[in-house]
Amino acid sequence: MNKMRAVVLHQTKDLDYLKLDTVPIPEPAPGEVRVRIKAAALNHRDVWIVQGLYANIQLPVILGSDGAGVVDQVGKGVDPSWIGKAVMINPSLNWGRNPRAQGRDYRILGMPDNGTHAEWITIAVNQVVPKPDYLSFAEAAAIPLAGLTGYRALFTQGRLTAGETVLLTGIGGGVAALMLKMALAAGARVVVTSSSDEKIKKAVNSGAFGGANYREDGWVNHLQKLTAPQGIDLIVDSAGGDSFADLIQLINPGGRIVFFGATAGNPSRLDLRRIFWKQITLQGTTMGTEQDFYEMIRLFDTHKIKPIVDTTIPLENYRSAYERMLKGEQFGKIVLTMEDQ
Ligand SMILES: NC(=O)c1ccc[n+]([C@@H]2O[C@H](COP(=O)([O-])OP(=O)(O)OC[C@H]3O[C@@H](n4cnc5c(N)ncnc54)[C@H](OP(=O)(O)O)[C@@H]3O)[C@@H](O)[C@H]2O)c1
């Protein structure tokens, strides 16, 4: 038996070109381990790629950036004691030497490199870390890409400290839901926005101070009243679009806005005068370094943080997982499972 099942994208357009194929099980090259994947999560990136809305798409490819499983083989030069270890995969490949920004050879696992929506993967040994015991495989798979992006956004770039107030926009998103847990663990006061009152309620039940529905008129005013007199020290956003201008209104003088996505597109207007007069820092961020990844796992392990798993769906039903992501119905991560957990 040297074949495995894998979710392979053959052509960009829609889910009809995403197939569950039978392909050879990969062999680990020198310096690599082979991981028998037990669970793999979806990210918005996967559906952008399916729709052709991503730069430099190379096909065919096995999608998926997030995974957790058990090492079952090692390549030449890798310590054989890795075999049998439960691991999580760091999807941030070839960051390079400068911790401030990734280098030219930087890649995200799951295009162009074959990703985790498969039964096995081979990957460089420095891209895996032991899975903390308190996490199930599904929970561990829900963390890497979103946890790394969120950790760097909140702490490395956003410099969030205990007692500060942070606004997380679009709390239904995979990264935002993990940031909620990390920011609370760090002792921050968290407020949120969402298109759904139900999701705001869930966030409050998880420890958020409050929130506002960005689809309703007056949401900016509502958040200002809610957070007064301290206001908002840090905003982490991945929606962009025209409401980015509202964030500039909302942030405290001297505050920071960190952003890593543009789900709603580019803002059509930005008030530069307001930005410089308020002495606001606008900081872009993407994924993170190996050190960010280790620090993120340490934060999770120290506080025994559990990610919010929206649903677990068997690999063979991958299409319903992708459809759920496309429709934005989730609260937390959608996870594919390869075996009984
Ligand atoms: N640069 C990076 O390294 C990096 C890494 C990860 C993700 N990203 C990007 O970040 C974005 C989010 O990723 P994700 O995986 O968390 O996606 P996701 O799970 O699909 O979350 C998307 C969420 O965005 C929120 N949203 C949509 N339109 C909004 C708007 N106009 N205002 C405020 N919130 C809005 C919605 O929240 P509600 O349901 O609460 O309304 C939605 O659930 C995507 O654009 C993704 O490509 C970038």
The ligand as an SDF file (V2000), in Angstrom:
LIG
                    3D

 48 52  0  0  0  0  0  0  0  0999 V2000
   -1.0540   37.8310    5.6050 N   0  0  0  0  0  0  0  0  0  0  0  0
   -1.1760   36.6840    6.2340 C   0  0  0  0  0  0  0  0  0  0  0  0
   -0.2010   36.0860    6.6880 O   0  0  0  0  0  0  0  0  0  0  0  0
   -2.5110   36.0980    6.4180 C   0  0  0  0  0  0  0  0  0  0  0  0
   -2.6700   34.9670    7.2100 C   0  0  0  0  0  0  0  0  0  0  0  0
   -3.9640   34.4930    7.4360 C   0  0  0  0  0  0  0  0  0  0  0  0
   -5.0380   35.1140    6.8440 C   0  0  0  0  0  0  0  0  0  0  0  0
   -4.8270   36.1930    6.0400 N   0  0  0  0  0  0  0  0  0  0  0  0
   -5.9730   36.9070    5.4400 C   0  0  0  0  0  0  0  0  0  0  0  0
   -6.7580   37.4070    6.5070 O   0  0  0  0  0  0  0  0  0  0  0  0
   -8.1410   37.3390    6.1890 C   0  0  0  0  0  0  0  0  0  0  0  0
   -8.8640   36.5030    7.2310 C   0  0  0  0  0  0  0  0  0  0  0  0
   -8.3560   35.1970    7.1920 O   0  0  0  0  0  0  0  0  0  0  0  0
   -9.0960   34.0260    7.9830 P   0  0  0  0  0  0  0  0  0  0  0  0
   -8.4320   32.7400    7.6080 O   0  0  0  0  0  0  0  0  0  0  0  0
   -9.2320   34.3960    9.4170 O   0  0  0  0  0  0  0  0  0  0  0  0
  -10.4770   34.0870    7.2030 O   0  0  0  0  0  0  0  0  0  0  0  0
  -11.9110   33.5590    7.5620 P   0  0  0  0  0  0  0  0  0  0  0  0
  -11.8180   32.5370    8.6420 O   0  0  0  0  0  0  0  0  0  0  0  0
  -12.5810   33.2150    6.3050 O   0  0  0  0  0  0  0  0  0  0  0  0
  -12.5850   34.8820    8.1880 O   0  0  0  0  0  0  0  0  0  0  0  0
  -13.1610   35.8710    7.4550 C   0  0  0  0  0  0  0  0  0  0  0  0
  -13.9350   36.7620    8.4360 C   0  0  0  0  0  0  0  0  0  0  0  0
  -13.7080   38.0900    8.0470 O   0  0  0  0  0  0  0  0  0  0  0  0
  -14.7360   38.8650    8.5950 C   0  0  0  0  0  0  0  0  0  0  0  0
  -15.1000   39.9310    7.6690 N   0  0  0  0  0  0  0  0  0  0  0  0
  -15.4880   39.8350    6.3840 C   0  0  0  0  0  0  0  0  0  0  0  0
  -15.7860   41.0630    5.9030 N   0  0  0  0  0  0  0  0  0  0  0  0
  -15.5640   41.9360    6.9130 C   0  0  0  0  0  0  0  0  0  0  0  0
  -15.6770   43.3320    7.0610 C   0  0  0  0  0  0  0  0  0  0  0  0
  -16.1040   44.1050    6.0510 N   0  0  0  0  0  0  0  0  0  0  0  0
  -15.3480   43.9000    8.2540 N   0  0  0  0  0  0  0  0  0  0  0  0
  -14.9180   43.1490    9.2890 C   0  0  0  0  0  0  0  0  0  0  0  0
  -14.7920   41.8020    9.2090 N   0  0  0  0  0  0  0  0  0  0  0  0
  -15.1120   41.2130    8.0390 C   0  0  0  0  0  0  0  0  0  0  0  0
  -15.9270   37.9630    8.8490 C   0  0  0  0  0  0  0  0  0  0  0  0
  -16.1600   37.9800   10.2490 O   0  0  0  0  0  0  0  0  0  0  0  0
  -17.6300   37.8280   10.8560 P   0  0  0  0  0  0  0  0  0  0  0  0
  -18.0980   36.4710   10.4340 O   0  0  0  0  0  0  0  0  0  0  0  0
  -17.4210   37.9360   12.3340 O   0  0  0  0  0  0  0  0  0  0  0  0
  -18.4540   38.9430   10.2880 O   0  0  0  0  0  0  0  0  0  0  0  0
  -15.4230   36.5890    8.3550 C   0  0  0  0  0  0  0  0  0  0  0  0
  -15.8780   35.5300    9.1720 O   0  0  0  0  0  0  0  0  0  0  0  0
   -8.2070   36.7830    4.7720 C   0  0  0  0  0  0  0  0  0  0  0  0
   -8.2410   37.8810    3.8880 O   0  0  0  0  0  0  0  0  0  0  0  0
   -6.8990   36.0240    4.6380 C   0  0  0  0  0  0  0  0  0  0  0  0
   -6.5040   35.9130    3.2970 O   0  0  0  0  0  0  0  0  0  0  0  0
   -3.5990   36.7050    5.8230 C   0  0  0  0  0  0  0  0  0  0  0  0
  1  2  1  0
  2  3  2  0
  2  4  1  0
  4  5  1  0
  4 48  2  0
  5  6  2  0
  6  7  1  0
  7  8  2  0
  8  9  1  0
  8 48  1  0
  9 10  1  0
  9 46  1  0
 10 11  1  0
 11 12  1  0
 11 44  1  0
 12 13  1  0
 13 14  1  0
 14 15  2  0
 14 16  1  0
 14 17  1  0
 17 18  1  0
 18 19  2  0
 18 20  1  0
 18 21  1  0
 21 22  1  0
 22 23  1  0
 23 24  1  0
 23 42  1  0
 24 25  1  0
 25 26  1  0
 25 36  1  0
 26 27  1  0
 26 35  1  0
 27 28  2  0
 28 29  1  0
 29 30  1  0
 29 35  2  0
 30 31  1  0
 30 32  2  0
 32 33  1  0
 33 34  2  0
 34 35  1  0
 36 37  1  0
 36 42  1  0
 37 38  1  0
 38 39  2  0
 38 40  1  0
 38 41  1  0
 42 43  1  0
 44 45  1  0
 44 46  1  0
 46 47  1  0
M  CHG  2   8   1  16  -1
M  END
$$$$
